[in-house]
């Protein structure tokens, strides 16, 4: 006879009061290798790419990108990408949302570097370079200053903000390429001079592509502006109007910004907001309303926080914000804050505590999973147990703060059994209703994450004797959390 155990539902936060650590901290190994100088996270949060431009494992300052996958509750190193000698590969890293394409650049600030833009694709479990552009000249010191990649990895961008002269007279350019019949083909060139805004605005400092690669967003931080274009009939056409910020004292608006998957919400960082007075920094939100970008609210940092060095938003209305200072207002230390935003009501709710770094850690960058509520951040200049200034990467989960409810509240039971269990649980009543499941231990750490196929009715939990919280993610966008004991 089957014994069915009726389990209680934990509402809203798994009884947690703070963000949870996801896996162990990742550390660089060599002194001053800048592990975490650039990071990227795939859509579901199960793959991250970490750049280390001063890594010497394969030649002097060749640089390195490490690929980690979330496997059985831990970050596992599954790939290594190395640049040519003296290329400082990993200064800028982007990974496609499907996790199968990486575009990376060298450090264009180092005059001795051979400047490269490289595309790597995962083929038969090996990261192969499928496209490379090399600039051997020394006149263009911003070659490959920023890159972007579409969700499927088939459209890429690279930009040069200082083509044709000094920073005051340069014409920024953004190049767009698409893989057509397995060949990377240029499908567009957008130039600063086409906007009649003058030159030297660092047009192209940051670019973002929509998931399908048919929309591109480009910032010009010195002007304090941002532009959007869409691709149709072989042409890139501007739409939505210019976004222009007047409170841009030190010319930082748009150095970091993020878009949602629908490409109709923008979050724009501006560390120079109130730069001449309280030095708050800010993140401003825009939504596409009747064809025009419309301001929909703003998060302002605390005094001397310089908020907005890096901004990332998810499709679950979360925004991860990196700031230049920590709680002691120490410059180039860094901190991370995460908010849930509601642009309809223009409300912003802070989730958990601000994560503060130590002095000179440079924990000023982050990336967020579009769907799984994971945030990855890095302190690329931090001391770590392996070496001085070797850097670290940390990942945090924010599931605990998202509203959960029992979609079967009108039923007297949810058929999840047995409890206690020897390791396997069954969920007959949830068949065909589940997208994925996450398992947290009693210490609030995410230890297992799994997509659920429509015909699956069971889940194997880690066999150690302990208490687990199992959260089911359902197709109607709700979640259901159960407390399970393994004996």
C-alpha positions as CSV (number, residue, x, y, z in Angstrom):
1,X,0.0,0.0,0.0
2,X,1.3,3.4,-0.9
3,X,1.7,5.9,2.0
4,X,1.1,9.5,1.0
5,X,2.7,12.1,3.2
6,X,1.1,15.5,3.3
7,X,3.8,18.1,3.2
8,X,3.6,21.7,4.3
9,X,4.2,24.6,1.9
10,X,6.8,27.2,2.7
11,X,5.5,30.5,1.6
12,X,7.6,33.2,-0.2
13,X,11.1,32.5,1.0
14,X,12.0,29.1,2.2
15,X,12.3,30.7,5.6
16,X,15.5,32.3,4.3
17,X,16.4,35.9,5.1
18,X,19.3,36.4,2.7
19,X,20.6,35.4,-0.7
20,X,22.1,31.9,-0.9
21,X,25.5,30.8,-2.0
22,X,25.4,28.7,-5.1
23,X,28.3,26.3,-5.1
24,X,31.8,27.0,-3.8
25,X,33.8,30.2,-4.5
26,X,36.0,29.9,-7.6
27,X,39.6,31.1,-7.3
28,X,42.3,32.1,-9.7
29,X,45.6,30.4,-9.2
30,X,48.4,32.8,-10.3
31,X,49.4,36.1,-8.7
32,X,47.8,39.1,-10.6
33,X,46.2,36.9,-13.2
34,X,42.9,38.9,-12.9
35,X,40.7,35.9,-12.7
36,X,37.2,37.2,-13.2
37,X,38.2,40.4,-15.1
38,X,35.2,39.5,-17.3
39,X,32.4,37.0,-16.7
40,X,29.3,35.8,-18.5
41,X,26.4,33.5,-17.6
42,X,24.2,31.4,-19.8
43,X,20.4,31.7,-19.8
44,X,19.6,29.0,-17.2
45,X,22.6,29.8,-15.0
46,X,24.2,26.4,-15.5
47,X,27.3,27.6,-17.4
48,X,29.6,30.5,-16.7
49,X,32.6,31.8,-18.6
50,X,35.4,33.5,-16.6
51,X,38.2,35.6,-18.2
52,X,41.8,35.8,-16.8
53,X,43.7,38.1,-19.2
54,X,47.0,37.8,-17.2
55,X,47.0,34.0,-17.1
56,X,50.3,32.5,-18.2
57,X,49.4,28.8,-18.4
58,X,49.9,28.6,-22.2
59,X,52.5,31.3,-23.0
60,X,53.4,34.6,-21.6
61,X,50.2,36.6,-20.9
62,X,48.3,34.5,-23.4
63,X,45.2,34.9,-21.2
64,X,42.6,32.3,-20.5
65,X,38.8,31.8,-20.4
66,X,37.6,29.0,-18.1
67,X,34.2,27.4,-18.7
68,X,32.4,26.0,-15.6
69,X,29.2,23.9,-15.6
70,X,26.8,23.4,-12.8
71,X,26.8,19.6,-12.3
72,X,25.4,17.7,-9.3
73,X,25.4,20.8,-7.1
74,X,28.9,22.1,-7.8
75,X,30.8,24.2,-10.4
76,X,32.9,21.9,-12.5
77,X,35.6,23.1,-14.9
78,X,34.6,21.7,-18.3
79,X,36.6,23.9,-20.7
80,X,39.7,26.0,-21.2
81,X,40.2,28.6,-23.9
82,X,43.7,30.2,-24.4
83,X,44.8,33.1,-26.5
84,X,48.0,33.6,-28.4
85,X,51.1,34.8,-26.5
86,X,50.9,38.4,-25.3
87,X,47.2,38.7,-26.3
88,X,45.8,39.0,-22.8
89,X,42.8,37.0,-23.9
90,X,39.8,37.3,-21.6
91,X,39.6,41.0,-21.1
92,X,36.1,41.0,-22.5
93,X,34.0,37.8,-22.6
94,X,30.5,37.2,-23.7
95,X,28.7,33.8,-23.7
96,X,25.5,33.2,-25.7
97,X,22.3,32.4,-23.7
98,X,22.3,28.9,-25.0
99,X,25.8,28.5,-23.6
100,X,27.4,27.3,-26.9
101,X,29.2,30.3,-28.2
102,X,31.8,32.6,-26.6
103,X,33.1,35.8,-28.1
104,X,36.2,37.2,-26.5
105,X,38.7,40.0,-27.0
106,X,42.3,40.8,-25.9
107,X,43.3,43.8,-23.8
108,X,43.3,46.7,-26.2
109,X,44.8,49.1,-23.6
110,X,48.2,47.2,-23.8
111,X,50.2,48.5,-26.8
112,X,52.3,45.3,-27.0
113,X,49.3,43.0,-27.2
114,X,48.3,41.4,-30.5
115,X,44.7,42.6,-30.7
116,X,42.3,39.8,-31.4
117,X,38.6,39.2,-31.5
118,X,37.8,35.5,-31.4
119,X,34.7,33.4,-31.6
120,X,34.6,30.0,-30.0
121,X,31.9,27.4,-30.5
122,X,31.3,24.2,-28.5
123,X,31.6,21.4,-31.1
124,X,31.6,17.8,-29.9
125,X,32.4,19.0,-26.4
126,X,35.4,20.9,-27.6
127,X,35.7,24.7,-27.8
128,X,36.9,25.5,-31.3
129,X,37.8,28.9,-32.7
130,X,35.5,29.5,-35.7
131,X,36.3,33.2,-36.4
132,X,39.2,35.5,-35.6
133,X,39.9,39.1,-36.4
134,X,43.4,40.5,-35.8
135,X,44.5,44.1,-35.7
136,X,48.3,44.5,-35.9
137,X,48.3,48.2,-36.1
138,X,48.9,50.5,-33.1
139,X,46.8,53.5,-34.2
140,X,43.4,52.0,-33.1
141,X,43.8,51.4,-29.3
142,X,40.1,50.5,-28.9
143,X,39.9,47.7,-31.4
144,X,37.4,45.2,-30.1
145,X,36.4,47.5,-27.2
146,X,33.1,45.6,-26.7
147,X,31.5,42.5,-28.1
148,X,28.0,41.0,-28.1
149,X,26.3,37.8,-29.0
150,X,22.7,36.7,-29.7
151,X,21.0,33.9,-27.7
152,X,21.6,31.3,-30.4
153,X,25.2,32.4,-30.9
154,X,24.6,33.0,-34.6
155,X,24.9,36.9,-34.5
156,X,27.8,38.8,-33.0
157,X,29.0,42.4,-32.7
158,X,32.3,44.1,-32.1
159,X,33.0,47.7,-31.8
160,X,35.8,50.2,-31.9
161,X,35.1,53.5,-30.2
162,X,38.3,55.3,-31.3
163,X,38.6,54.9,-35.1
164,X,40.1,57.6,-37.2
165,X,41.9,59.8,-34.7
166,X,42.1,61.0,-31.1
167,X,39.4,60.4,-28.6
168,X,38.0,63.8,-29.3
169,X,37.7,63.3,-33.1
170,X,37.2,59.6,-33.4
171,X,34.3,58.0,-35.2
172,X,32.9,55.1,-33.2
173,X,31.8,52.1,-35.2
174,X,29.9,48.9,-34.5
175,X,30.2,45.9,-36.7
176,X,27.5,43.1,-36.9
177,X,28.2,39.7,-38.3
178,X,25.9,36.7,-38.8
179,X,26.8,33.1,-39.4
180,X,25.2,32.3,-42.8
181,X,25.8,28.9,-44.3
182,X,28.4,28.3,-41.6
183,X,30.4,31.4,-42.7
184,X,30.6,34.6,-40.5
185,X,29.4,37.4,-42.8
186,X,29.2,41.1,-42.0
187,X,25.5,42.2,-42.2
188,X,25.9,45.7,-40.9
189,X,28.1,48.7,-39.9
190,X,26.6,51.4,-37.7
191,X,28.8,54.6,-37.4
192,X,28.7,57.4,-34.9
193,X,28.9,60.0,-37.7
194,X,25.5,58.9,-39.0
195,X,23.8,60.3,-35.9
196,X,25.0,63.9,-36.3
197,X,26.1,64.1,-32.6
198,X,29.7,64.9,-33.3
199,X,32.6,62.5,-32.7
200,X,34.5,61.4,-29.6
201,X,31.4,60.2,-27.7
202,X,32.8,56.6,-27.3
203,X,29.9,55.4,-29.4
204,X,30.0,51.6,-29.2
205,X,31.5,51.4,-25.8
206,X,28.8,48.9,-24.9
207,X,26.5,46.9,-27.2
208,X,23.7,44.4,-26.6
209,X,21.9,42.2,-29.0
210,X,18.3,41.0,-28.7
211,X,17.8,37.2,-28.4
212,X,17.2,36.8,-32.1
213,X,20.0,39.1,-33.1
214,X,17.7,41.5,-35.0
215,X,17.9,44.4,-32.6
216,X,21.0,46.1,-31.3
217,X,21.5,48.6,-28.5
218,X,24.5,50.9,-28.5
219,X,25.7,53.4,-25.9
220,X,27.8,56.6,-26.2
221,X,28.8,57.3,-22.6
222,X,30.6,60.6,-23.1
223,X,27.4,62.1,-24.6
224,X,25.3,60.2,-22.1
225,X,23.1,58.6,-24.7
226,X,21.9,55.2,-25.9
227,X,20.5,54.1,-29.3
228,X,18.5,51.2,-30.6
229,X,18.3,49.7,-34.1
230,X,16.4,46.9,-35.7
231,X,17.3,44.8,-38.7
232,X,14.9,44.4,-41.6
233,X,15.3,43.8,-45.3
234,X,19.1,43.9,-45.0
235,X,19.1,47.3,-43.3
236,X,19.7,48.5,-39.7
237,X,17.2,51.3,-38.9
238,X,17.1,53.4,-35.7
239,X,13.9,53.2,-33.7
240,X,12.6,54.4,-30.3
241,X,14.4,57.7,-30.3
242,X,17.6,58.8,-28.5
243,X,17.9,58.2,-24.8
244,X,19.8,61.1,-23.4
245,X,20.8,61.7,-19.7
246,X,21.8,65.2,-18.6
247,X,23.0,64.2,-15.1
248,X,26.2,62.7,-16.5
249,X,29.0,64.6,-14.7
250,X,31.9,62.2,-15.4
251,X,30.6,60.8,-18.6
252,X,29.6,57.3,-17.5
253,X,25.9,56.9,-18.5
254,X,25.5,53.8,-20.5
255,X,28.9,52.3,-19.9
256,X,26.9,49.4,-18.6
257,X,23.3,48.6,-19.5
258,X,21.1,45.5,-19.9
259,X,18.0,44.4,-21.8
260,X,15.4,41.8,-21.1
261,X,14.6,39.0,-23.6
262,X,11.7,40.8,-25.1
263,X,14.0,43.8,-25.8
264,X,11.4,46.2,-24.5
265,X,13.0,47.0,-21.1
266,X,16.4,48.7,-20.5
267,X,18.3,49.2,-17.3
268,X,21.1,51.8,-17.7
269,X,23.9,52.3,-15.2
270,X,25.4,55.7,-14.5
271,X,28.1,55.9,-11.9
272,X,28.4,59.6,-12.5
273,X,24.9,60.5,-11.4
274,X,25.2,63.4,-8.9
275,X,29.0,63.1,-9.4
276,X,29.6,66.8,-8.4
277,X,27.7,66.5,-5.2
278,X,26.7,63.2,-3.3
279,X,28.3,60.8,-5.8
280,X,25.4,58.3,-5.6
281,X,25.4,56.8,-9.0
282,X,22.1,55.4,-10.4
283,X,20.4,52.8,-12.5
284,X,17.6,54.2,-14.7
285,X,14.8,52.0,-16.3
286,X,13.2,52.6,-19.7
287,X,10.3,50.8,-21.4
288,X,9.2,51.0,-25.0
289,X,5.9,52.8,-25.0
290,X,4.1,53.6,-28.2
291,X,7.3,53.2,-30.1
292,X,9.4,55.5,-27.9
293,X,11.8,54.8,-25.0
294,X,10.1,56.2,-21.9
295,X,11.7,56.5,-18.4
296,X,10.0,54.2,-15.9
297,X,11.8,54.7,-12.7
298,X,15.2,54.9,-11.1
299,X,17.3,53.4,-8.3
300,X,19.7,55.9,-6.8
301,X,22.7,54.7,-4.8
302,X,23.7,55.8,-1.4
303,X,26.2,58.7,-0.9
304,X,29.6,57.9,-2.5
305,X,28.5,54.5,-3.7
306,X,29.0,55.2,-7.4
307,X,26.2,52.8,-8.2
308,X,25.9,51.2,-11.6
309,X,29.4,50.0,-12.7
310,X,27.7,46.9,-14.1
311,X,23.9,46.3,-14.5
312,X,22.2,43.0,-15.5
313,X,18.4,42.3,-15.6
314,X,16.5,39.0,-15.8
315,X,13.2,38.0,-17.3
316,X,11.9,37.5,-13.7
317,X,12.2,41.3,-13.1
318,X,15.4,41.1,-11.1
319,X,18.2,43.6,-11.5
320,X,21.8,43.0,-10.3
321,X,23.8,46.1,-9.7
322,X,27.5,46.4,-9.1
323,X,28.9,49.5,-7.4
324,X,32.3,51.0,-7.2
325,X,32.6,51.2,-3.4
326,X,31.8,49.0,-0.4
327,X,30.0,49.9,2.8
328,X,33.1,51.7,4.0
329,X,33.1,53.9,0.9
330,X,36.4,52.4,-0.1
331,X,37.0,53.1,-3.8
332,X,37.6,50.1,-6.2
333,X,36.5,47.7,-3.6
334,X,33.0,47.0,-4.9
335,X,29.6,45.8,-3.8
336,X,26.6,44.0,-5.2
337,X,22.9,44.8,-4.7
338,X,19.9,43.0,-6.2
339,X,16.4,44.4,-6.6
340,X,13.0,43.2,-7.8
341,X,11.4,45.8,-10.0
342,X,7.8,46.6,-11.0
343,X,7.9,49.2,-13.7
344,X,4.1,49.5,-13.8
345,X,4.1,50.9,-10.3
346,X,7.7,52.0,-10.5
347,X,8.6,50.2,-7.3
348,X,12.0,48.6,-6.5
349,X,12.4,46.1,-3.7
350,X,15.9,45.3,-2.4
351,X,16.5,41.6,-2.0
352,X,18.8,40.5,0.8
353,X,21.8,42.3,2.1
354,X,24.3,44.3,0.0
355,X,27.4,42.1,-0.6
356,X,30.5,44.1,0.2
357,X,34.0,43.4,-1.0
358,X,37.3,44.3,0.6
359,X,39.5,47.2,-0.4
360,X,41.0,46.7,-3.9
361,X,39.0,43.6,-4.7
362,X,37.5,45.3,-7.7
363,X,34.2,43.4,-7.3
364,X,32.5,45.7,-9.8
365,X,31.1,43.3,-12.4
366,X,28.2,40.8,-12.5
367,X,26.0,38.9,-14.7
368,X,22.5,37.4,-14.1
369,X,20.7,34.4,-15.4
370,X,17.7,35.4,-17.5
371,X,15.6,32.6,-15.9
372,X,17.1,30.9,-12.9
373,X,17.6,33.9,-10.5
374,X,21.4,33.2,-10.2
375,X,23.8,36.1,-10.0
376,X,27.6,35.7,-10.6
377,X,30.0,38.4,-9.5
378,X,33.8,38.6,-9.5
379,X,36.6,40.4,-7.6
380,X,39.3,40.1,-10.2
381,X,42.0,41.9,-8.1
382,X,41.3,40.2,-4.8
383,X,43.7,38.2,-2.7
384,X,42.6,34.6,-2.4
385,X,43.8,31.4,-0.7
386,X,45.9,30.5,-3.7
387,X,47.8,33.7,-4.4
388,X,47.9,37.5,-4.1
389,X,45.6,39.4,-6.4
390,X,44.6,36.2,-8.1
391,X,40.8,37.0,-8.1
392,X,37.6,35.1,-7.2
393,X,34.2,34.4,-8.7
394,X,31.1,34.0,-6.5
395,X,27.5,32.9,-7.4
396,X,24.4,33.7,-5.4
397,X,20.8,32.6,-5.7
398,X,17.7,34.7,-5.1
399,X,14.9,32.2,-5.3
400,X,14.1,32.7,-1.6
401,X,12.8,36.2,-2.2
402,X,10.4,35.4,-5.0
403,X,6.7,35.0,-4.3
404,X,5.7,31.3,-4.2
405,X,2.2,29.9,-3.8
406,X,0.6,26.5,-3.9
407,X,-1.3,26.2,-7.1
408,X,-3.0,23.2,-5.7
409,X,-4.3,25.0,-2.6
410,X,-7.8,23.9,-3.5
411,X,-6.8,20.3,-3.2
412,X,-6.4,18.4,0.1
413,X,-3.1,16.8,-0.9
414,X,-0.2,17.0,-3.3
415,X,1.0,13.6,-4.1
416,X,4.7,13.9,-3.3
417,X,6.0,10.8,-1.5
418,X,7.5,9.2,0.5
419,X,8.6,11.4,3.3
420,X,10.9,10.5,5.0
421,X,12.6,8.9,2.0
422,X,15.7,6.8,1.4
423,X,16.6,9.1,-1.5
424,X,13.9,9.0,-4.2
425,X,10.6,11.0,-4.2
426,X,7.6,10.7,-6.5
427,X,5.3,13.4,-7.7
428,X,2.4,11.8,-9.6
429,X,0.0,14.8,-9.4
430,X,2.6,17.1,-10.8
431,X,3.2,15.2,-13.9
432,X,3.3,17.4,-17.0
433,X,3.1,20.5,-14.8
434,X,6.7,20.9,-13.9
435,X,9.5,22.7,-15.9
436,X,12.3,22.2,-13.4
437,X,13.2,21.5,-9.8
438,X,15.8,22.9,-7.4
439,X,16.9,21.3,-4.2
440,X,18.3,23.3,-1.2
441,X,20.0,21.9,1.8
442,X,19.4,23.0,5.4
443,X,22.2,25.5,5.1
444,X,20.3,27.3,2.3
445,X,22.7,26.2,-0.4
446,X,21.5,25.1,-3.8
447,X,22.8,21.6,-4.3
448,X,20.8,20.2,-7.2
449,X,19.0,21.7,-10.2
450,X,17.3,19.7,-12.9
451,X,15.0,20.2,-15.9
452,X,12.0,17.8,-15.8
453,X,10.7,16.0,-18.9
454,X,7.0,15.7,-19.3
455,X,7.1,11.9,-18.6
456,X,9.2,12.1,-15.4
457,X,7.5,11.3,-12.1
458,X,10.4,11.0,-9.7
459,X,13.5,12.7,-8.5
460,X,16.6,11.2,-6.8
461,X,17.9,13.3,-3.9
462,X,21.5,13.1,-2.6
463,X,21.7,10.1,-0.3
464,X,23.2,11.8,2.8
465,X,20.9,11.9,5.8
466,X,19.6,15.4,5.9
467,X,16.8,17.8,5.5
468,X,16.1,19.2,2.0
469,X,13.8,21.9,0.6
470,X,12.6,20.9,-2.9
471,X,11.2,23.6,-5.1
472,X,9.1,22.7,-8.2
473,X,8.9,25.3,-11.0
474,X,5.6,24.9,-12.7
475,X,4.4,25.8,-16.2
476,X,1.9,28.4,-14.9
477,X,4.9,30.5,-13.6
478,X,4.3,29.5,-9.9
479,X,6.4,27.5,-7.6
480,X,5.8,24.8,-5.0
481,X,8.2,24.1,-2.2
482,X,8.3,20.9,-0.1
483,X,10.3,19.9,3.0
484,X,11.8,16.4,2.6
485,X,13.8,14.3,5.0
486,X,16.2,11.7,3.7
487,X,17.0,8.9,6.1
